[in-house]
């Protein structure tokens, strides 16, 4: 490993060292990333599903042939428990995790892993069904205000100055709104819309709320019986109007939840469509997916599966088709050119990659990757993709398997073709979607040795 002094000299010479950022004890730096191609399209990644909130990235000139050139580690940071993704804007990367009894928010330089600032405070981490209540709500960056917002597992909502880590305001949702029933603590990411910070709150008489993003003042709330889910809200255009879509849920008996359509300017509820498993131990966790003109797709991974909804001119929802076998537990499907692609299944062993026609609701194919083997260390490793994540990037699909496999895929209504494959590491429950920004891929490795790892995918 390079000495810190040599590292600083090397990075300063390369022009990528942020002077304010500093090395710290959990950081291991491996190599300076390759230069970006002058023809490459690049983008920030301010929210966990990317710049458009739909798993699509505009990035180009990425490394896609893992036989001739493998993705290399730029840096890695040992972290605590978390099922969140990092977010990136400019020269700032922010992530949240629970480390040594503290909920910890850290801001790093995206190319060096060096740290600008850190916020930490005590957090109570429980368990349900043998699963830790680790943070599940990814931060969100608002570049217009230079703020980053976090929602902690114990309901601490705060606005943080992205540059220096100072806390502009904070609220405890349980204290100001009332407690909401959760299986694993709060896990829905906030959403920035104009001057509002919108939260899937799930509190009594406040199913969804909006705060002034700069002051923390409560602006509006949408009363409804449905509580908060683990699905993050989105904004989309329906009949040429902005609409806030919240896939609600909660830990209740009997289970309840479904899609709320809301005017984001004032919190007025247009319509509510129930869609939730009849099983008590179930969650709504995949985000709503906009599928062309005035259509929204929902999916859950237990016994209801998927449903395509259409909005009429009065903003009321009706069912176009149902798909009981389209069962994404917490992986948001990708819509592309009239088709939906997703991993369906509620366990590592039964998850399958599927394709559906969004007009007819017809299943076109499904693939379980039963015979997938990848070189790893000194052997061929048989892996399961499990509840994997998909991104649509540069006319292809980038797939991160739940055990650490990285695949480039050609997906179409006609089937699946593996273009390239690489076992990055071998670790279970790597469920958070990766983040892609300026040719670098950020992966939240889970399991017994959790890390945040930056990989170089640049193709000069």
C-alpha positions in Angstrom: 0.0 0.0 0.0 1.3 3.5 -0.9 2.3 5.8 2.0 0.0 8.7 2.8 2.7 11.2 1.9 3.4 9.6 -1.5 -0.3 9.4 -2.1 -0.9 13.1 -1.4 2.0 14.0 -3.7 0.6 11.7 -6.5 -2.9 13.0 -6.2 -1.8 16.7 -6.0 0.2 16.2 -9.1 -2.7 14.6 -10.9 -4.9 17.6 -10.0 -7.7 15.6 -8.4 -6.9 16.1 -4.7 -9.5 18.2 -2.9 -7.4 20.3 -0.4 -10.1 20.3 2.2 -10.5 16.5 2.2 -8.3 14.4 4.5 -7.3 10.8 4.7 -8.8 8.8 7.6 -8.2 5.4 9.3 -11.0 3.4 7.5 -9.9 4.5 4.0 -7.7 2.4 1.7 -6.6 4.0 -1.5 -5.7 1.7 -4.4 -5.1 3.6 -7.6 -5.8 6.9 -9.4 -8.7 6.5 -11.8 -8.1 6.7 -15.6 -8.8 10.0 -17.2 -12.2 10.5 -18.7 -12.6 10.4 -22.4 -13.1 14.0 -23.8 -16.2 12.5 -25.6 -17.7 10.9 -22.5 -21.1 12.1 -21.2 -21.1 12.3 -17.5 -23.6 13.0 -14.7 -24.0 13.5 -11.0 -26.0 10.9 -9.0 -27.9 13.0 -6.5 -30.5 10.4 -5.5 -30.3 6.6 -5.1 -32.0 5.9 -8.4 -30.0 8.5 -10.3 -30.5 11.9 -11.9 -33.9 11.0 -13.3 -35.2 8.9 -10.3 -35.7 5.9 -12.6 -32.4 3.9 -12.8 -31.3 5.4 -16.1 -27.9 7.0 -16.5 -26.7 9.3 -19.4 -23.0 8.2 -18.9 -21.1 6.9 -22.0 -17.6 5.7 -22.8 -17.6 3.1 -20.0 -15.5 -0.1 -19.7 -17.7 -2.9 -20.9 -15.3 -5.7 -21.9 -14.1 -7.3 -18.7 -12.0 -9.8 -20.6 -9.5 -7.3 -21.9 -9.7 -4.8 -19.0 -11.2 -5.4 -15.6 -12.8 -2.8 -13.4 -10.2 -1.8 -10.8 -10.7 -0.6 -7.3 -9.9 3.1 -6.8 -10.6 3.2 -3.1 -12.6 1.5 -0.4 -13.9 2.6 3.0 -14.8 0.2 5.8 -18.3 1.1 7.0 -21.0 0.0 9.4 -24.4 -1.6 8.7 -26.5 0.0 6.0 -28.7 -0.8 3.0 -28.3 2.6 1.4 -26.6 3.9 -1.7 -24.2 6.9 -1.8 -25.2 10.1 -3.6 -22.8 12.3 -5.6 -22.8 15.9 -6.8 -19.7 17.6 -8.1 -16.8 16.8 -5.8 -18.9 15.5 -2.9 -20.1 12.0 -2.2 -22.4 11.4 0.9 -23.4 8.1 2.5 -25.1 7.1 5.8 -24.5 4.0 7.9 -24.6 2.8 11.5 -21.1 2.4 13.0 -20.4 1.5 16.7 -23.8 2.5 17.9 -23.7 5.8 16.0 -25.7 6.8 12.9 -22.9 8.2 10.8 -23.1 10.5 7.8 -19.8 11.1 5.9 -18.9 13.3 2.9 -16.0 12.1 0.8 -14.2 13.2 -2.3 -15.5 10.8 -5.1 -12.1 10.2 -6.7 -9.9 9.8 -3.6 -12.3 8.7 -0.8 -10.8 11.3 1.5 -13.2 12.9 3.9 -14.5 16.4 4.1 -16.7 16.0 7.1 -18.5 13.6 9.3 -21.7 13.8 11.5 -22.5 11.1 14.1 -25.0 10.7 16.9 -26.3 7.8 19.0 -28.9 5.5 17.3 -31.0 2.6 18.6 -30.6 -0.4 16.2 -33.1 -3.2 16.7 -33.9 -6.3 14.8 -36.9 -7.9 13.1 -36.9 -11.4 11.6 -33.2 -11.6 12.3 -32.5 -8.5 10.2 -30.9 -5.4 11.6 -32.7 -2.1 11.5 -29.7 -0.6 9.7 -30.2 2.7 7.8 -32.2 2.1 4.6 -33.0 5.7 3.5 -30.3 7.0 1.1 -29.4 10.7 1.3 -30.6 13.1 -1.4 -28.6 16.1 -2.6 -30.2 19.3 -3.8 -27.6 21.1 -5.9 -29.8 24.2 -6.2 -29.4 24.9 -2.5 -26.1 23.0 -1.9 -27.8 21.0 0.8 -27.9 17.2 1.4 -30.9 15.7 3.3 -30.9 12.6 5.4 -33.6 10.6 7.1 -32.3 8.4 9.9 -33.6 5.0 10.9 -34.9 6.5 14.2 -36.8 9.4 12.3 -34.2 12.1 12.5 -34.6 14.3 9.4 -32.0 17.0 8.7 -30.6 19.4 6.2 -26.8 19.6 6.0 -24.6 22.1 4.2 -22.9 20.0 1.5 -19.7 22.0 1.7 -18.9 22.0 5.4 -21.3 19.6 7.1 -23.0 22.1 9.2 -26.6 21.2 10.1 -29.0 23.9 8.9 -32.0 22.3 10.5 -33.3 19.1 11.9 -36.6 17.5 12.9 -37.6 14.3 14.7 -40.7 13.1 12.8 -41.9 10.9 15.7 -41.9 14.0 17.9 -43.6 16.4 15.6 -46.0 14.1 13.7 -46.4 11.0 15.9 -44.9 7.5 15.6 -45.4 5.3 12.5 -45.3 1.5 12.6 -42.2 0.0 10.9 -40.6 -3.4 10.5 -37.0 -2.1 10.3 -37.2 1.7 11.1 -37.6 4.4 8.5 -36.3 3.5 5.0 -37.9 5.7 2.4 -35.6 8.4 0.9 -36.9 12.0 1.0 -37.6 13.9 -2.3 -36.8 17.4 -3.2 -39.4 19.3 -5.3 -38.9 23.0 -5.9 -38.6 24.5 -2.3 -40.1 21.4 -0.7 -38.6 18.4 1.0 -41.2 15.7 0.7 -41.2 12.7 3.1 -43.2 9.4 3.1 -43.9 9.9 6.8 -46.7 7.4 7.6 -47.7 9.2 10.8 -51.3 9.6 12.2 -53.1 12.1 10.0 -49.8 12.8 8.1 -49.2 10.0 5.6 -47.1 12.3 3.4 -45.6 15.7 4.5 -43.6 18.5 2.9 -41.1 20.8 4.7 -39.5 24.0 3.5 -36.1 22.6 2.4 -34.2 25.7 3.7 -36.0 26.2 7.0 -37.5 22.9 8.0 -40.9 24.4 8.5 -43.8 22.1 7.9 -45.7 23.4 4.8 -48.3 20.8 4.1 -49.4 17.3 5.0 -51.6 14.7 3.3 -53.8 12.8 5.8 -54.4 9.1 5.0 -54.7 5.8 6.9 -51.8 4.3 5.1 -48.5 4.4 6.8 -44.9 4.8 5.5 -43.4 2.1 3.3 -39.8 1.5 2.2 -40.5 2.8 -1.3 -39.3 6.3 -2.1 -41.7 8.8 -3.6 -41.2 10.1 -7.2 -42.5 13.1 -9.2 -43.8 12.5 -12.7 -46.0 14.2 -15.3 -49.6 13.0 -15.6 -51.9 14.8 -18.0 -49.3 17.5 -18.2 -49.3 18.1 -14.5 -46.7 17.3 -11.9 -47.8 14.5 -9.6 -46.3 13.1 -6.5 -46.6 9.3 -6.3 -46.1 7.6 -3.0 -46.3 3.8 -2.6 -47.4 3.6 1.0 -47.5 0.7 3.5 -46.5 0.1 7.2 -46.4 -2.6 9.8 -50.1 -3.1 10.5 -52.7 -5.8 11.0 -54.3 -6.3 8.6 -51.7 -5.1 6.2 -52.6 -2.0 4.2 -51.0 0.3 1.6 -51.0 1.3 -2.0 -50.4 4.2 -4.3 -51.2 7.7 -3.3 -51.4 10.4 -6.1 -50.8 13.9 -4.7 -50.5 17.4 -6.0 -47.0 18.2 -4.8 -47.7 21.9 -4.6 -50.2 21.7 -1.8 -50.5 18.0 -0.6 -54.0 17.5 -2.0 -54.8 13.9 -2.5 -56.1 13.0 -6.0 -56.7 9.3 -5.6 -55.6 6.2 -3.6 -55.2 2.7 -5.1 -54.8 -0.2 -2.6 -52.0 -2.6 -3.4 -50.4 -4.6 -0.6 -49.8 -8.3 0.2 -52.3 -10.0 2.6 -49.3 -11.3 4.6 -48.5 -9.4 7.7 -44.7 -9.9 7.2 -44.6 -8.0 3.9 -43.5 -4.5 2.8 -44.0 -2.2 -0.2 -40.5 -1.3 -1.1 -40.0 -0.9 -4.9 -40.6 2.6 -6.2 -43.4 3.4 -8.6 -42.4 3.3 -12.2 -43.6 5.8 -14.8 -44.3 3.8 -18.1 -45.1 6.3 -20.8 -48.2 8.5 -21.0 -50.2 8.6 -17.8 -49.3 5.0 -16.7 -47.7 3.8 -13.5 -46.5 0.4 -12.6 -46.4 -1.0 -9.0 -44.8 -4.3 -7.8 -44.5 -6.0 -4.5 -42.7 -9.3 -3.7 -45.2 -11.4 -1.7 -48.6 -12.4 -3.1 -50.0 -9.5 -5.2 -47.2 -9.1 -7.7 -47.5 -6.3 -10.2 -50.2 -4.0 -11.6 -50.2 -1.4 -14.4 -52.4 1.6 -13.6 -53.7 4.3 -15.9 -54.8 7.8 -14.9 -57.9 9.5 -16.4 -58.2 13.2 -16.9 -59.7 13.6 -13.4 -56.5 12.0 -12.0 -58.3 8.8 -11.0 -56.6 5.4 -11.3 -57.8 2.3 -13.0 -56.2 -1.1 -13.7 -54.9 -1.9 -17.1 -53.5 -5.3 -16.3 -52.2 -7.4 -13.4 -49.2 -9.6 -13.2 -49.1 -11.9 -10.1 -45.7 -13.3 -11.1 -44.1 -9.9 -11.4 -42.9 -9.8 -7.8 -40.0 -7.4 -7.2 -39.4 -7.2 -3.4 -37.4 -4.0 -3.2 -35.6 -3.7 -6.6 -37.3 -1.0 -8.7 -37.9 -2.2 -12.3 -36.4 -0.4 -15.3 -38.8 0.8 -18.0 -37.3 1.1 -21.5 -38.9 1.4 -24.9 -42.3 -0.1 -23.9 -40.9 -3.0 -21.7 -40.2 -3.6 -18.1 -37.1 -5.4 -16.9 -36.7 -6.5 -13.2 -35.6 -9.2 -10.8 -38.6 -10.9 -9.4 -38.6 -13.0 -6.3 -38.4 -12.6 -2.5 -35.3 -14.7 -1.9 -31.8 -15.2 -3.3 -32.7 -18.7 -4.5 -35.9 -18.0 -6.4 -35.1 -14.5 -7.9 -35.3 -14.4 -11.7 -34.7 -11.7 -14.3 -38.0 -11.0 -16.2 -39.3 -9.0 -19.1 -42.9 -7.7 -19.6 -44.7 -5.9 -22.4 -46.2 -2.8 -20.8 -49.1 -2.6 -23.3 -50.4 -6.1 -22.9 -49.0 -7.2 -19.6 -47.6 -10.3 -21.2 -44.6 -12.0 -19.7 -42.0 -12.4 -22.5 -39.3 -14.3 -20.7 -37.6 -15.1 -17.4 -34.1 -16.2 -16.5 -32.8 -17.6 -13.3 -29.0 -17.7 -14.1 -28.8 -21.2 -12.6 -25.6 -22.1 -14.4 -23.7 -18.8 -13.9 -20.1 -19.3 -13.0 -17.5 -16.5 -12.7 -13.7 -16.6 -12.2 -13.0 -15.5 -8.6 -9.5 -15.6 -7.0 -8.2 -19.1 -7.9 -11.5 -20.9 -8.9 -14.7 -20.8 -10.9 -17.4 -19.6 -8.5 -21.0 -20.6 -8.9 -23.1 -17.5 -8.0 -26.7 -16.6 -7.7 -27.8 -13.1 -8.9 -30.5 -13.1 -6.2 -32.3 -9.8 -5.7 -30.0 -7.9 -8.0 -30.1 -4.3 -9.2 -30.4 -3.0 -12.8 -29.3 0.3 -14.3 -29.9 1.4 -17.9 -26.6 2.8 -19.1 -25.1 3.6 -22.6 -27.7 1.5 -24.5 -27.1 -1.5 -22.2 -28.0 -2.8 -18.8 -25.5 -2.8 -15.9 -26.5 -5.5 -13.3 -25.1 -5.8 -9.8 -25.9 -9.2 -8.3 -26.6 -9.6 -4.6 -23.5 -11.6 -4.0 -21.1 -9.1 -5.7 -21.3 -10.1 -9.4 -21.2 -7.3 -12.0 -22.7 -8.0 -15.5 -23.2 -6.0 -18.6 -26.4 -7.3 -20.3 -28.1 -6.9 -23.6 -31.8 -7.1 -22.7 -34.6 -7.0 -25.3 -38.1 -8.4 -25.8 -36.3 -11.3 -27.5 -34.2 -12.4 -24.6 -31.0 -11.9 -22.7 -27.4 -11.9 -23.7 -24.5 -11.6 -21.2 -22.0 -9.2 -22.7 -19.4 -9.2 -19.9 -19.1 -10.5 -16.3 -16.9 -10.0 -13.3 -17.1 -11.2 -9.7 -16.1 -8.0 -7.8 -16.2 -9.8 -4.4 -18.2 -12.5 -2.7 -20.6 -11.3 0.0 -24.3 -11.7 0.6 -27.1 -9.1 0.8 -25.5 -6.6 -1.4 -28.9 -5.2 -2.1 -28.5 -1.4 -2.5 -28.4 -0.1 -6.1 -24.9 1.0 -7.2 -24.3 4.7 -8.0 -22.6 5.8 -11.3 -21.0 9.2 -11.7 -18.2 10.5 -14.0 -17.2 7.0 -15.0 -16.9 5.7 -11.5 -19.1 3.0 -10.0 -19.8 3.0 -6.3 -20.9 -0.3 -4.7 -22.1 -0.8 -1.1 -20.7 -4.2 -0.2 -22.7 -5.8 2.6 -22.2 -9.0 4.6 -19.6 -9.7 7.4 -17.1 -7.1 6.0 -19.2 -4.1 4.8 -17.5 -1.5 2.7 -18.2 1.3 0.3 -16.0 0.6 -2.8 -15.3 2.8 -5.8 -14.5 1.1 -9.1 -13.0 2.6 -12.2 -15.3 2.0 -15.2 -13.7 4.8 -17.4 -12.8 3.9 -21.0 -10.5 6.7 -22.1 
